[in-house]
Amino acid sequence: MVNPYDQADPSSQLDSDTESRILDAAHRVFVLRGTAGARMQEVADEAGVNKALLHYYFRSKDRLAEAVFARVARALFVPMVGLLASDLPLEEKVRSVVAHELEHLSRSPFLPGYMLSEMQHYPERLPQLIASAAGMSPEHIRERLLGGLRAQIEERVRAGTMRPIDAEQFLVNLVSLCVFPFAAQPMVRLVLGLGEQGFRDFIEARKTQLAEFFLQAVRP
């Protein structure tokens, strides 16, 4: 392990927020370039520290990559799980999930590409990272998510206010409709003839239109 004190006066950089500043910089670099394309020197430059401090706090590029992925999952995934597993009415769940996901992804539009790439290239570490981010096992997450949704859907179907649909399909359809425009942003912008501001306006309109479209699609 590189000793941070081998560099010129690195102790002056060892303040209480250095680790957070490094993680913020790594977040920007890794989300933009992915783990394979990210370079530790670029993270150090972005954070305004030397590479020795990166190793002091995170030991290796793999450890830093895992910390970034867990942070992203915690911000994007955990609130969605909480909303869908809550006691909110089904319509309010849909509207809240759409609002949260689109707002969060609007601020960080490269997240879907980054998440898809990381899950594709490092599937073996996904269960542990999701469990670490959510504070529960994937099995427990699945039970909380699907159990509550299934009960609400079955109740609505019996009342005649909703058409039958598997909870799994309901969940994946909802999340996919939120994520797709960001994951395929270059294609969406090209096909629809949108510039940067046009795409932002499109997403802003989608915050209300998507929820109503989805709810209308599951009504009888």
C-alpha positions as CSV (number, residue, x, y, z in Angstrom):
1,M,0.0,0.0,0.0
2,V,1.3,3.5,-0.8
3,N,2.0,5.6,2.2
4,P,0.3,8.9,1.9
5,Y,3.2,10.6,3.7
6,D,5.6,9.7,0.9
7,Q,4.2,12.7,-0.9
8,A,5.0,16.3,-0.1
9,D,3.1,17.3,3.1
10,P,0.0,15.2,2.4
11,S,-1.0,15.5,6.0
12,S,-2.3,19.0,5.2
13,Q,-5.0,17.3,3.1
14,L,-6.1,14.9,5.8
15,D,-9.1,16.8,7.0
16,S,-12.5,15.6,8.0
17,D,-14.1,15.9,4.6
18,T,-11.3,14.5,2.4
19,E,-12.9,11.0,2.1
20,S,-16.2,12.6,1.2
21,R,-14.5,14.8,-1.4
22,I,-12.7,11.9,-2.9
23,L,-16.0,9.9,-3.1
24,D,-17.8,12.8,-4.7
25,A,-15.0,13.0,-7.4
26,A,-15.0,9.3,-7.9
27,H,-18.8,9.3,-8.3
28,R,-18.5,11.9,-11.1
29,V,-15.6,10.0,-12.9
30,F,-16.9,6.4,-12.5
31,V,-20.5,7.3,-13.5
32,L,-19.2,9.0,-16.6
33,R,-16.6,6.5,-17.6
34,G,-17.5,3.2,-15.8
35,T,-15.1,1.2,-13.7
36,A,-13.1,0.0,-16.7
37,G,-12.6,3.5,-18.2
38,A,-12.0,5.3,-14.9
39,R,-8.5,6.2,-13.9
40,M,-7.3,6.8,-10.3
41,Q,-5.3,9.8,-11.5
42,E,-8.4,11.4,-13.0
43,V,-10.2,10.9,-9.7
44,A,-7.3,12.4,-7.8
45,D,-7.2,15.4,-10.1
46,E,-11.0,15.9,-9.8
47,A,-10.8,15.7,-6.0
48,G,-7.8,18.0,-5.8
49,V,-5.6,15.5,-4.0
50,N,-2.7,13.2,-4.8
51,K,-3.1,9.5,-5.6
52,A,-1.5,8.5,-2.3
53,L,-4.6,9.8,-0.5
54,L,-6.9,7.8,-2.7
55,H,-5.0,4.6,-1.6
56,Y,-5.0,5.8,2.0
57,Y,-8.8,6.0,2.1
58,F,-9.9,3.3,-0.3
59,R,-6.8,1.1,-0.7
60,S,-7.5,0.2,-4.4
61,K,-9.5,1.1,-7.5
62,D,-11.8,-1.9,-6.8
63,R,-12.6,-0.7,-3.3
64,L,-13.4,2.8,-4.7
65,A,-15.5,1.4,-7.5
66,E,-17.6,-0.6,-4.9
67,A,-18.0,2.4,-2.8
68,V,-19.3,4.4,-5.7
69,F,-21.7,1.7,-6.8
70,A,-23.1,1.3,-3.3
71,R,-23.6,5.1,-3.1
72,V,-25.4,5.2,-6.4
73,A,-27.6,2.2,-5.5
74,R,-28.4,3.7,-2.1
75,A,-29.6,7.0,-3.7
76,L,-31.5,5.5,-6.6
77,F,-32.7,2.1,-5.4
78,V,-33.4,2.4,-1.7
79,P,-36.0,5.2,-1.9
80,M,-37.8,3.3,-4.7
81,V,-37.9,0.1,-2.5
82,G,-39.2,2.2,0.4
83,L,-41.9,3.7,-1.6
84,L,-43.1,0.5,-3.3
85,A,-43.0,-1.5,0.0
86,S,-44.9,1.2,1.9
87,D,-48.5,1.3,2.9
88,L,-49.3,4.1,0.4
89,P,-52.2,3.6,-2.0
90,L,-51.1,2.0,-5.3
91,E,-51.7,5.2,-7.3
92,E,-49.6,7.3,-5.0
93,K,-46.8,4.7,-5.1
94,V,-46.7,5.0,-8.9
95,R,-46.7,8.8,-8.9
96,S,-44.1,8.9,-6.2
97,V,-41.8,6.4,-7.9
98,V,-42.0,8.2,-11.2
99,A,-41.4,11.6,-9.6
100,H,-38.4,10.3,-7.6
101,E,-36.7,8.4,-10.4
102,L,-37.1,11.0,-13.1
103,E,-36.0,13.8,-10.8
104,H,-32.9,11.8,-9.6
105,L,-32.0,10.7,-13.1
106,S,-32.4,14.3,-14.5
107,R,-29.7,15.4,-12.2
108,S,-27.4,12.5,-13.2
109,P,-28.4,11.3,-16.7
110,F,-25.4,8.9,-17.1
111,L,-26.5,6.8,-14.1
112,P,-28.6,4.2,-16.1
113,G,-25.7,3.5,-18.5
114,Y,-23.3,3.3,-15.6
115,M,-25.6,0.9,-13.6
116,L,-26.3,-1.3,-16.6
117,S,-22.6,-1.5,-17.4
118,E,-21.5,-2.3,-13.9
119,M,-24.2,-5.0,-13.5
120,Q,-23.2,-6.6,-16.8
121,H,-19.5,-6.6,-16.1
122,Y,-19.5,-7.3,-12.3
123,P,-22.6,-9.5,-11.6
124,E,-20.8,-11.4,-8.9
125,R,-20.6,-8.4,-6.6
126,L,-24.1,-7.2,-7.2
127,P,-26.0,-9.1,-4.3
128,Q,-23.5,-7.9,-1.7
129,L,-23.5,-4.3,-2.9
130,I,-27.3,-4.1,-3.1
131,A,-27.5,-5.7,0.4
132,S,-25.0,-3.2,1.7
133,A,-26.8,-0.2,0.2
134,A,-30.3,-1.3,1.2
135,G,-29.4,-2.8,4.6
136,M,-31.2,-6.0,3.8
137,S,-30.7,-9.1,1.7
138,P,-31.9,-9.3,-1.9
139,E,-34.4,-12.0,-0.7
140,H,-35.8,-9.6,1.9
141,I,-36.0,-6.8,-0.6
142,R,-37.9,-9.1,-3.0
143,E,-40.3,-10.1,-0.3
144,R,-41.0,-6.6,0.7
145,L,-41.4,-5.3,-2.8
146,L,-43.5,-8.0,-4.4
147,G,-45.5,-9.1,-1.4
148,G,-47.0,-5.7,-0.8
149,L,-47.6,-5.0,-4.5
150,R,-49.1,-8.4,-5.1
151,A,-51.6,-7.9,-2.2
152,Q,-52.6,-4.4,-3.5
153,I,-53.0,-5.6,-7.0
154,E,-55.1,-8.6,-6.0
155,E,-57.4,-6.4,-3.9
156,R,-57.9,-4.0,-6.9
157,V,-58.6,-6.8,-9.3
158,R,-61.2,-8.3,-6.9
159,A,-62.8,-4.8,-6.7
160,G,-62.9,-4.6,-10.5
161,T,-60.8,-1.4,-10.6
162,M,-57.7,-3.0,-12.1
163,R,-57.0,-5.6,-14.7
164,P,-54.9,-8.6,-13.7
165,I,-51.2,-8.2,-13.9
166,D,-48.3,-10.0,-12.2
167,A,-46.6,-8.0,-9.5
168,E,-43.3,-8.8,-11.2
169,Q,-44.5,-7.3,-14.5
170,F,-46.0,-4.3,-12.8
171,L,-42.6,-3.6,-11.1
172,V,-40.4,-4.1,-14.2
173,N,-42.8,-2.1,-16.4
174,L,-42.8,0.9,-14.1
175,V,-39.1,1.0,-13.6
176,S,-38.3,0.5,-17.3
177,L,-40.5,3.3,-18.3
178,C,-38.7,5.6,-16.0
179,V,-35.2,4.5,-16.9
180,F,-35.4,4.0,-20.7
181,P,-35.3,7.6,-21.9
182,F,-32.1,8.2,-19.9
183,A,-30.5,4.9,-20.9
184,A,-31.2,5.5,-24.6
185,Q,-30.9,9.3,-24.4
186,P,-28.9,9.8,-27.6
187,M,-31.4,7.7,-29.6
188,V,-34.4,9.4,-28.0
189,R,-33.0,12.9,-28.7
190,L,-32.2,12.0,-32.3
191,V,-35.5,10.4,-33.1
192,L,-37.5,13.1,-31.4
193,G,-35.3,16.0,-32.7
194,L,-34.5,17.2,-29.2
195,G,-31.6,19.3,-28.0
196,E,-30.4,19.4,-24.4
197,Q,-33.1,21.8,-23.3
198,G,-35.7,20.0,-25.3
199,F,-34.9,16.7,-23.6
200,R,-35.1,18.4,-20.2
201,D,-38.5,19.7,-21.1
202,F,-39.6,16.3,-22.4
203,I,-38.6,14.7,-19.0
204,E,-40.4,17.5,-17.1
205,A,-43.6,16.7,-18.9
206,R,-43.0,13.0,-18.4
207,K,-43.1,13.4,-14.6
208,T,-46.9,13.8,-14.8
209,Q,-47.8,12.2,-18.1
210,L,-46.0,8.9,-17.4
211,A,-47.7,8.2,-14.1
212,E,-51.1,8.8,-15.6
213,F,-50.3,6.7,-18.7
214,F,-49.2,3.8,-16.5
215,L,-52.2,3.9,-14.2
216,Q,-54.6,4.1,-17.2
217,A,-52.9,1.1,-18.7
218,V,-53.7,-1.1,-15.7
219,R,-57.3,0.0,-15.3
220,P,-60.0,-2.2,-16.8
